[in-house]
Amino acid sequence: MYQGLKVAVVVPAYNEEKLIGQTINTVPEFVDHIIVIDDTSKDATSERARETGEPRLTLIRHEVNTGVGGAICDGHKEALRLGCDVSVVMAGDAQMDPDYLPDLLAPIVDGLAQFTKANRFYSRDSYRGMPAYRIFGNVILSFMTKLASGYWHLFDPQNGYTAIHRSALERLDLDRVARDYSFENDLLINLNILRVPACDVPIPAVYGEETSTMRMHRVIPALLGQLTRGFWRRILLKYVIYSFSPIALLLLAGLPLIAFGLVAGIWVVVHTLGAPVVSAGSALLAALPLLTGIHLLIAALSLDIQESPDRVAVPATPSRRNG
């Protein structure tokens, strides 16, 4: 146990025979259960996990590949079944430094958050060694996920090194969370709808010989669609159905005004090319709705940021990690 909390580490694994043993063997002693989900690996991932002889190990092997999200969700369900208070996700490729696990748990122990997430971008040193294309992609996705999820103080959404308290996990409908590589993004959207307090913890990633199975040309379009749908689902559930908010009025009024202003502006430009001169009324017809719509959207954005149930990053404390 850690500070009176029963902790489980969930390890989703797909073709991780080289590193799964290292991942299991480096899990801190205070962790009560290590739940490895072999998502129909084609190699000896399950065998290598069993060979560690770890008494805390629970091995689940899928007969059908469910994706990383499906594996994590099944691991969380098993953690709940085992009576754990906190469920932590650590990848099977040894990228997530177990020495920082106490830092990830600290905000939950202190009652500051029910969900914590590693952030590789908190300092310049924390993403040293990360490939440049990953840095660029994560920055773009981070800003998009902020807008879609409503967690405006969280960054690095693709980071899967997370911890979630049982109270939040029990409220979450795991069967409705995305199963593919958009799992982390969709999870944030679902947590925000439930107003679960969350925070970032600066934790550097570890890069070694692992290879990613993610195909960006397939993942990015699907992720954009997921974020768009998730944004409107969050607005509908959080600000209309569960608790009607001015944010919905501002948003639903601002978007049509912007659309009308853009169409009117294009019409004015097209019909005043050449000799005709635009009249004051025509210019006002285009400009006023556009400016009003932008003002309403900024107001909605400001209120959404104020509604965010997240906190700024919690600094790492070496003394806690060292004992």
C-alpha positions as CSV (number, residue, x, y, z in Angstrom):
1,M,0.0,0.0,0.0
2,Y,1.0,3.6,-0.5
3,Q,0.0,6.1,2.2
4,G,-3.0,3.9,3.1
5,L,-4.1,3.4,-0.5
6,K,-4.2,0.0,-2.2
7,V,-2.5,0.5,-5.6
8,A,-2.7,-1.5,-8.8
9,V,-0.4,-1.0,-11.9
10,V,-2.2,-1.7,-15.2
11,V,0.2,-2.7,-18.0
12,P,-1.3,-2.9,-21.5
13,A,1.0,-5.0,-23.7
14,Y,1.1,-5.9,-27.4
15,N,4.2,-7.7,-28.7
16,E,6.4,-6.5,-25.8
17,E,8.4,-9.7,-25.1
18,K,11.6,-7.7,-25.0
19,L,10.6,-5.2,-22.3
20,I,7.7,-6.6,-20.4
21,G,9.9,-8.4,-17.9
22,Q,11.9,-5.2,-17.2
23,T,8.6,-3.3,-16.8
24,I,7.2,-5.8,-14.2
25,N,10.5,-6.2,-12.3
26,T,10.9,-2.4,-11.8
27,V,7.4,-1.8,-10.3
28,P,7.9,-0.4,-6.8
29,E,7.3,-2.7,-3.8
30,F,4.5,-0.6,-2.4
31,V,2.3,-1.6,-5.4
32,D,-0.2,-4.3,-4.4
33,H,-1.2,-5.7,-7.8
34,I,0.4,-5.7,-11.3
35,I,-2.2,-6.4,-13.9
36,V,-0.8,-7.2,-17.4
37,I,-3.2,-7.3,-20.3
38,D,-1.7,-9.2,-23.3
39,D,-3.8,-7.8,-26.1
40,T,-3.4,-10.9,-28.4
41,S,0.3,-10.5,-28.8
42,K,1.9,-12.5,-31.6
43,D,5.1,-13.0,-29.6
44,A,6.0,-14.4,-26.2
45,T,4.7,-11.5,-24.1
46,S,2.6,-13.6,-21.8
47,E,5.4,-16.2,-21.3
48,R,8.0,-13.5,-20.5
49,A,5.5,-11.9,-18.0
50,R,5.0,-15.3,-16.2
51,E,8.8,-15.9,-16.2
52,T,9.3,-13.0,-13.9
53,G,7.8,-15.1,-11.1
54,E,6.2,-11.9,-9.7
55,P,3.7,-12.9,-7.0
56,R,1.7,-9.7,-7.5
57,L,1.1,-10.5,-11.2
58,T,-2.4,-10.9,-12.7
59,L,-2.2,-11.9,-16.3
60,I,-5.1,-11.3,-18.6
61,R,-4.8,-12.5,-22.2
62,H,-7.3,-11.2,-24.8
63,E,-8.6,-13.6,-27.4
64,V,-9.5,-10.6,-29.6
65,N,-7.4,-7.5,-30.0
66,T,-9.2,-4.6,-28.3
67,G,-6.7,-1.8,-28.9
68,V,-4.7,-0.1,-26.2
69,G,-7.8,1.6,-24.8
70,G,-9.7,-1.7,-24.5
71,A,-6.7,-3.3,-22.7
72,I,-6.4,-0.4,-20.2
73,C,-10.2,-0.4,-19.5
74,D,-10.1,-4.1,-18.8
75,G,-7.1,-3.5,-16.5
76,H,-9.0,-0.8,-14.6
77,K,-12.0,-3.1,-14.2
78,E,-9.8,-5.8,-12.7
79,A,-8.2,-3.2,-10.4
80,L,-11.7,-2.4,-9.1
81,R,-12.5,-6.1,-8.7
82,L,-9.4,-6.5,-6.6
83,G,-10.5,-3.7,-4.3
84,C,-7.7,-1.2,-5.3
85,D,-8.0,2.5,-4.4
86,V,-5.8,3.8,-7.2
87,S,-5.2,2.3,-10.6
88,V,-2.0,3.4,-12.4
89,V,-1.2,2.8,-16.1
90,M,2.3,2.0,-17.1
91,A,3.1,0.9,-20.7
92,G,4.8,-2.5,-21.3
93,D,7.7,-0.9,-23.2
94,A,9.4,0.4,-20.1
95,Q,9.0,4.1,-21.2
96,M,7.5,5.2,-17.9
97,D,9.9,5.7,-15.1
98,P,8.6,3.8,-11.9
99,D,10.8,6.1,-9.7
100,Y,8.2,8.9,-10.4
101,L,5.2,6.8,-9.3
102,P,5.0,8.4,-5.9
103,D,4.9,11.8,-7.5
104,L,2.0,10.7,-9.6
105,L,0.2,9.4,-6.5
106,A,0.9,12.3,-4.2
107,P,-1.9,14.7,-5.5
108,I,-4.4,11.9,-5.1
109,V,-3.1,11.1,-1.6
110,D,-3.3,14.8,-0.6
111,G,-6.8,15.1,-1.9
112,L,-5.8,17.6,-4.7
113,A,-7.0,15.4,-7.6
114,Q,-8.7,12.2,-8.5
115,F,-6.8,11.9,-11.7
116,T,-3.2,12.6,-12.4
117,K,-1.2,12.5,-15.6
118,A,2.5,12.7,-16.5
119,N,3.6,15.7,-18.4
120,R,6.8,15.4,-20.4
121,F,6.7,19.1,-21.5
122,Y,6.9,20.8,-18.1
123,S,10.6,21.7,-18.5
124,R,13.2,21.6,-21.2
125,D,15.0,18.6,-19.6
126,S,11.8,16.5,-19.3
127,Y,11.5,15.9,-23.1
128,R,15.2,15.7,-23.9
129,G,15.8,12.8,-26.2
130,M,12.2,12.8,-27.5
131,P,12.1,12.7,-31.4
132,A,11.3,16.1,-32.9
133,Y,8.2,14.9,-34.8
134,R,6.8,13.6,-31.5
135,I,7.3,17.0,-29.8
136,F,5.6,18.8,-32.7
137,G,2.7,16.3,-32.8
138,N,2.1,16.4,-29.1
139,V,2.1,20.2,-29.0
140,I,-0.6,20.4,-31.7
141,L,-2.7,17.6,-30.1
142,S,-2.3,19.2,-26.7
143,F,-3.9,22.4,-27.8
144,M,-6.7,20.6,-29.6
145,T,-7.4,18.4,-26.6
146,K,-7.5,21.4,-24.3
147,L,-10.4,22.7,-26.4
148,A,-12.2,19.4,-26.8
149,S,-11.7,18.1,-23.2
150,G,-12.1,21.4,-21.2
151,Y,-9.0,20.6,-19.1
152,W,-7.2,23.8,-20.0
153,H,-4.3,23.4,-17.6
154,L,-3.4,19.9,-18.7
155,F,-0.8,19.3,-21.4
156,D,0.7,16.3,-23.3
157,P,-2.6,14.4,-23.6
158,Q,-1.0,11.4,-25.4
159,N,1.0,10.6,-22.3
160,G,-0.5,7.4,-20.9
161,Y,1.3,7.4,-17.6
162,T,-1.7,8.1,-15.4
163,A,-3.3,7.4,-12.0
164,I,-7.0,7.5,-11.2
165,H,-8.8,7.1,-7.9
166,R,-11.4,4.5,-7.4
167,S,-14.1,7.2,-6.7
168,A,-13.6,8.6,-10.2
169,L,-13.2,5.2,-11.8
170,E,-16.5,3.9,-10.5
171,R,-18.3,6.9,-11.9
172,L,-16.7,6.5,-15.3
173,D,-18.5,4.3,-17.9
174,L,-15.4,2.5,-19.3
175,D,-17.4,0.8,-22.0
176,R,-18.1,4.2,-23.6
177,V,-14.4,5.3,-23.7
178,A,-12.6,5.0,-27.0
179,R,-10.6,1.8,-27.4
180,D,-8.0,2.9,-30.0
181,Y,-5.1,5.5,-29.8
182,S,-7.6,8.3,-29.0
183,F,-8.2,6.6,-25.6
184,E,-6.2,9.2,-23.6
185,N,-8.0,12.1,-25.3
186,D,-11.5,10.6,-25.0
187,L,-10.8,9.7,-21.4
188,L,-10.1,13.4,-20.5
189,I,-13.4,14.4,-22.2
190,N,-15.3,11.9,-20.2
191,L,-13.6,12.9,-17.0
192,N,-14.3,16.5,-17.6
193,I,-18.0,15.8,-18.1
194,L,-18.0,14.2,-14.7
195,R,-16.0,17.3,-13.3
196,V,-13.3,15.0,-12.0
197,P,-10.4,17.2,-10.5
198,A,-7.2,16.4,-12.4
199,C,-3.6,17.7,-12.5
200,D,-0.4,17.2,-14.4
201,V,2.8,15.9,-12.8
202,P,6.2,16.7,-14.6
203,I,7.7,13.3,-15.4
204,P,10.2,12.7,-18.2
205,A,9.8,9.8,-20.6
206,V,12.3,7.1,-21.1
207,Y,13.2,6.2,-24.7
208,G,15.1,3.1,-25.6
209,E,14.8,0.3,-28.2
210,E,11.0,0.3,-28.3
211,T,9.2,0.8,-31.6
212,S,5.8,2.5,-31.9
213,T,3.0,0.7,-33.8
214,M,1.1,3.9,-34.3
215,R,0.6,4.9,-37.9
216,M,0.2,8.7,-37.9
217,H,-1.5,9.0,-41.3
218,R,-4.3,6.8,-40.0
219,V,-4.3,8.0,-36.4
220,I,-4.5,11.8,-36.9
221,P,-7.7,11.9,-39.1
222,A,-9.5,9.5,-36.7
223,L,-8.2,11.5,-33.7
224,L,-9.5,14.8,-35.2
225,G,-12.9,13.3,-35.7
226,Q,-12.9,11.9,-32.1
227,L,-12.0,15.3,-30.7
228,T,-14.6,17.1,-32.7
229,R,-17.4,14.7,-31.6
230,G,-16.1,14.7,-28.0
231,F,-16.2,18.5,-27.9
232,W,-19.8,18.7,-28.9
233,R,-20.7,15.8,-26.6
234,R,-19.0,17.6,-23.7
235,I,-20.9,20.8,-24.4
236,L,-24.2,19.1,-24.8
237,L,-23.9,16.9,-21.6
238,K,-22.0,19.3,-19.3
239,Y,-23.6,22.6,-20.3
240,V,-27.0,21.7,-21.6
241,I,-28.4,18.4,-20.1
242,Y,-26.6,18.1,-16.8
243,S,-26.6,21.8,-15.9
244,F,-27.8,24.5,-18.3
245,S,-25.0,27.1,-18.6
246,P,-24.6,30.5,-20.4
247,I,-21.6,28.8,-22.2
248,A,-24.1,26.9,-24.3
249,L,-26.0,30.1,-25.2
250,L,-22.9,32.0,-26.1
251,L,-21.5,29.2,-28.2
252,L,-24.7,28.4,-30.0
253,A,-25.3,32.1,-30.7
254,G,-21.8,33.0,-31.6
255,L,-21.2,30.3,-34.3
256,P,-24.2,31.1,-36.5
257,L,-23.3,34.8,-36.3
258,I,-19.8,34.1,-37.4
259,A,-21.1,31.9,-40.2
260,F,-23.5,34.6,-41.3
261,G,-20.9,37.3,-41.1
262,L,-18.5,35.3,-43.3
263,V,-21.1,34.5,-45.9
264,A,-22.2,38.1,-46.0
265,G,-18.6,39.3,-46.2
266,I,-17.9,37.0,-49.2
267,W,-21.1,38.2,-50.9
268,V,-20.1,41.8,-50.4
269,V,-16.6,41.3,-51.7
270,V,-17.8,39.4,-54.8
271,H,-20.5,42.0,-55.6
272,T,-18.2,45.0,-55.2
273,L,-15.3,43.8,-57.4
274,G,-14.5,46.3,-60.1
275,A,-16.5,49.5,-60.4
276,P,-19.1,49.1,-57.6
277,V,-18.3,50.5,-54.2
278,V,-19.5,48.8,-51.1
279,S,-22.1,50.7,-49.2
280,A,-21.9,51.3,-45.4
281,G,-24.9,49.2,-44.9
282,S,-23.4,46.2,-46.7
283,A,-20.2,46.5,-44.8
284,L,-22.1,46.7,-41.5
285,L,-24.2,43.6,-42.5
286,A,-21.0,41.6,-42.8
287,A,-18.9,43.1,-40.1
288,L,-21.3,43.4,-37.2
289,P,-22.5,39.7,-37.0
290,L,-18.9,38.5,-37.5
291,L,-17.5,40.7,-34.7
292,T,-20.4,39.9,-32.4
293,G,-20.0,36.2,-33.0
294,I,-16.3,36.3,-32.2
295,H,-17.0,38.3,-29.0
296,L,-19.5,35.6,-27.9
297,L,-17.1,32.8,-28.6
298,I,-14.4,34.5,-26.6
299,A,-16.8,34.9,-23.7
300,A,-17.8,31.2,-24.0
301,L,-14.1,30.2,-24.1
302,S,-13.4,32.3,-21.0
303,L,-16.2,30.8,-19.0
304,D,-15.2,27.3,-20.1
305,I,-11.7,27.9,-18.8
306,Q,-13.1,29.1,-15.5
307,E,-15.2,25.9,-15.3
308,S,-12.1,23.6,-15.8
309,P,-11.8,21.2,-12.9
310,D,-8.0,20.8,-13.4
311,R,-5.0,22.3,-11.6
312,V,-1.6,23.5,-12.7
313,A,1.2,21.0,-12.7
314,V,2.3,19.7,-9.3
315,P,6.1,19.9,-9.1
316,A,8.0,16.7,-8.7
317,T,9.7,16.2,-5.3
318,P,13.0,14.2,-5.3
319,S,12.8,13.6,-1.6
320,R,9.5,11.8,-2.0
321,R,10.8,9.6,-4.8
322,N,13.9,8.7,-2.8
323,G,11.9,7.5,0.2
